[in-house]
Amino acid sequence: MDYTSSSYSWFDKISSALNLRASGFILIDSKTGLCLDVRGIARKEDAARLFTVSKEALDESGNGVVEFRKSRILLRREHNCVIGLYTEASSSS
């Protein structure tokens, strides 16, 4: 899957499928922790921190959730990447 193509329609499709409004997106190489791409409120600098916490946050199926910089970030391991969708943090989980 080509995540870094000029078309970001897949990002919108993921947001719609999850029935949430994503405020940002980050794509991290799952072997090195390097940031491959960002959109919205995500920052390239977030990659290192999210890569580190993803090691414990992701369950056996490759999904997880973390709270970071006032956002709730849905993480998913997909192929050789970790995808993070930034959503508004809520006080109730």
Buried (B, 14 or more C-beta within 10 A) or exposed (E): EEBEEEEEEEBEEBBEEEEBEBBBBBBBBBEEBEBBBBBBBBEEEBBEBBBEBBEEBBEEEBEBBBEBEEBBBBBBBEEEBBBBBBBEEEEEE
